[in-house]
Amino acid sequence: MRLRPSRTALRVGLRWKVSTAIAAVSALVALLLSLIIYNATQVSMLSSSRDVQDERLQSALRIYESTERVALGSALNDPDLPGPLRRAVLRGERATYVSNGNSEVPDVWAATPLPDGGILSLHSRFTDRYSVLDDLSRTLILGSLSVVAGSTALGVLIGSRLSRRLRRAATAAVRVTEGDSDARVREYIGERPRDEIAELARAVDEMADALQARLEAERRVTADIAHELRTPVTGLLTAAQLLPEGRPAELVRDRAEVLRTLVEDVLEVARLDGAAERAELQEIALGEFVTRRVRVLAPDAEVRVEQDAHVTTDPRRLERILGNLIANAVRHGSPPLRIEVAERVLRVRDHGPGFPEELLAEGPSRFRTGTSDRAGQGHGLGLTIAAGQARVLGARLVFRNLTPGALATLRLPATPHGSAPPDLPAPQRP
């Protein structure tokens, strides 16, 4: 069994991680800029208020010195004068002071010493000026929220495009692993833009090409060896038939037949590995078809047709799959043997020790017979051929262990093999 990549996790995780990162950075930048702008504006207003208050104080001082009259809202020896400002004036300095008091608008003070030892001061609140800060705060908040919302939308768009291309790349990679030698990542994601994903696609395609070339070379060698063995094996069988009857001749004929079967199986595996096999489709009644074949292959087996269905498939390949599954169950399992048909699903169940863990984890593998349990004999080609023929039919073959026994489930496709599965996107041509 093959594990498919989690496309949902990729789609949700990558898209929202990118958008969240962009939104977080945008929010942080907007916050910092807002604080800087607000503080700079506040400092500028305070400095401007101090300058205005100092100029008004100097004008009031000139009027007082010339007329001895308190003007422009100034006060003489104001008892509410802040302590720090009073101490600075007593040192002979003209100074300004800002206090917040109990209001959001600061109090701006200005004071200067008089020749007679008194203190002339001014106290004002620049309410009209500092109302601008409230408007500025609202503008900065709305602007920051707009920036965060826009950056989030941009992040979702960028993440979606990136995630979509990666999902297409993953789909192409899965199809390559499932034996589609023509699937290439670049055809699925497109040639633009030329970024890191495109470079990854080229690297994966080059790796797939190299792997395909090696597999093709291996397949050719295997097929050539098996093909070359057919002639001497056929001659060996012919010669064995000429031996006088007896136990030695029977042993020779038996081993020669095993060798011939092995050569034919190796040739079939080589053809299936070449991904050039095509099903010859016919419409059959699955329940009737299975019942007739089981009577010949395993007369003692029980056949249950829960729900019959007419399917379009290749009868020869389906019979080959059924025969190999039954032969494996008879050879390595224990009775009773049960074959069930439910619509397009075919199940072969025995009550033996079950399939090896390696087969359940990785699928059938040629010449791997496992431990001393149900795969302890043979060459490991029966289930490999069954899986290969199921792939040609577009069917899904799944192996499971029960308590007790083993279960092989063949699920035939609803549509004839050759049409693209509905959950896989079509390649994006540049």
Secondary structure as UniProt FT lines:
FT   HELIX           7..67
FT   TURN            72..73
FT   STRAND          75..76
FT   TURN            79..80
FT   HELIX           83..90
FT   TURN            91..92
FT   STRAND          95..99
FT   TURN            101..102
FT   STRAND          107..113
FT   TURN            115..116
FT   STRAND          119..125
FT   HELIX           127..177
FT   TURN            178..179
FT   TURN            181..182
FT   HELIX           185..189
FT   HELIX           196..241
FT   HELIX           247..273
FT   TURN            274..275
FT   STRAND          282..285
FT   HELIX           286..297
FT   TURN            299..300
FT   STRAND          302..307
FT   STRAND          310..313
FT   HELIX           315..332
FT   STRAND          338..342
FT   TURN            343..344
FT   STRAND          345..350
FT   HELIX           357..362
FT   TURN            366..367
FT   TURN            374..375
FT   HELIX           382..393
FT   STRAND          396..401
FT   STRAND          406..411
FT   TURN            417..418
FT   TURN            422..423
//
